[in-house]
Structures are given as C-alpha cells and as structure tokens.
C-alpha cells in the first residue's frame, strides 16, 4: 500500500499546510485533506505540483506502507 508522506515533509521543511497550498497554487482544503488522510487517492498532477512547490521529488512524498490485511494473506 502506498502512503503519502506530505505531512512529514511539510513538518521537516518547517512549513504550514497553508503556505504549501499557496506555493502549489491550490486550495488549502486539498493539502489539508491529503495530510489528514495519507492513504487518500491523489492524482499525479496534484502530487507533482506539491512536489515542485516543496522542491522535492514525487518519490520523496511516497512510501511503501504495509497493508493491514497482509498478515491474513496466505502464500
């Protein structure tokens, strides 16, 4: 499962969600929603705009998180 690290990156850079929203020229609610739910679907255009605003790679905003159901899967 892919997890968005947006909140962590914003905190590491000492920014606020409002500042990032302005830098990326998008609605505050979009940035807030993605920070509040790091598993929320996000389109690539939005992800790229945020990455460019933060001066990071899209890859820096993503992490591979274990799926909660992976323990129940039989191999």
C-alpha positions as CSV (number, residue, x, y, z in Angstrom):
1,X,0.0,0.0,0.0
2,X,1.3,3.5,-0.9
3,X,1.3,6.1,1.8
4,X,1.7,9.9,1.2
5,X,4.3,11.5,3.4
6,X,3.1,15.0,2.8
7,X,2.6,16.0,6.5
8,X,6.0,14.7,7.4
9,X,7.8,16.6,4.6
10,X,5.9,19.8,5.4
11,X,7.0,19.5,9.0
12,X,10.6,18.7,8.1
13,X,10.7,21.9,6.0
14,X,9.2,24.0,8.7
15,X,6.2,25.0,6.6
16,X,2.5,25.1,7.2
17,X,-0.2,23.5,5.1
18,X,-1.5,27.0,4.2
19,X,1.9,28.0,3.0
20,X,2.3,24.8,0.9
21,X,-1.2,25.4,-0.6
22,X,-0.2,28.9,-1.7
23,X,3.2,27.7,-3.0
24,X,1.5,25.0,-5.1
25,X,-1.3,27.3,-6.1
26,X,-4.1,25.0,-4.9
27,X,-6.8,25.0,-2.3
28,X,-5.9,24.7,1.3
29,X,-8.6,22.0,1.7
30,X,-6.7,19.8,-0.9
31,X,-3.5,20.0,1.1
32,X,-5.3,19.5,4.4
33,X,-7.2,16.5,3.1
34,X,-4.0,14.8,1.9
35,X,-2.3,15.5,5.2
36,X,-5.2,14.2,7.2
37,X,-5.6,11.0,5.2
38,X,-2.2,9.9,3.9
39,X,-3.9,6.9,2.1
40,X,-6.3,9.1,0.1
41,X,-6.2,8.8,-3.6
42,X,-4.3,11.7,-5.2
43,X,-3.9,12.3,-8.9
44,X,-0.4,12.7,-10.4
45,X,-0.9,16.3,-11.4
46,X,-1.7,17.3,-7.8
47,X,1.2,15.3,-6.5
48,X,3.6,16.8,-9.0
49,X,2.5,20.4,-8.2
50,X,3.0,19.8,-4.5
51,X,6.4,18.2,-5.1
52,X,7.6,21.1,-7.2
53,X,6.4,23.6,-4.6
54,X,8.3,21.7,-1.9
55,X,11.3,21.3,-4.2
56,X,11.4,17.6,-3.7
57,X,10.9,14.5,-5.9
58,X,7.5,12.9,-6.1
59,X,9.3,9.8,-4.8
60,X,10.1,11.8,-1.6
61,X,6.4,12.2,-0.9
62,X,5.6,8.5,-1.1
63,X,6.4,5.4,0.9
64,X,5.5,1.8,0.7
65,X,3.5,1.1,3.8
66,X,2.5,-2.4,4.9
67,X,-1.1,-3.4,4.2
68,X,-3.1,-4.1,7.3
69,X,-4.5,-7.2,5.7
70,X,-1.2,-8.6,4.6
71,X,-1.0,-10.7,7.8
72,X,-4.1,-12.5,6.7
73,X,-2.9,-13.4,3.2
74,X,-1.7,-17.0,2.8
75,X,1.2,-17.5,0.5
